[in-house]
Amino acid sequence: MEAVMDLEEEAYNIIRRHKDGVFQNVIWKELDIDSRKCSRIIKKLLDKDLIIREVGVSNGARTYLLKAKEEVKEKYDLLLSRDLFSACTGCTGDCEPEYCGRLSEWIGNLMVEEAENSEETPDLEAEDEDEFEEDV
């Protein structure tokens, strides 16, 4: 039973490594298993909703292109500013964005984040200007 789980994990890791997808026949060859066993493993991954499967053709043979599903967290990262979720997401108010306090607060957080991030990375242009002034 443990060997099956290991093969399932290995198959999933192979799929995750290939961001643009990988053909199913590549997986069974890489895992050194037969195509029927690979199909059963892929079915389990599909049942667990970890991957998506599309019909494809590899070397003239019909096969499936497999891709790992994106983690849900990544989809929401752009809507977060610090600990504050985007004010407009799910908002049902009929407002004018220029006068929305919640939106202004969220944008303010974005500006603070940007300022903090720019402090962490040195301003290369400013360094170049300093060097130029010293040379003159």
Summary of the structure (lengths in Angstrom):
residues: 136
radius of gyration: 24.8
end to end distance: 74.3
largest distance: 74.3
contacts: 296
relative contact order: 0.09
helix: 58%
strand: 16%
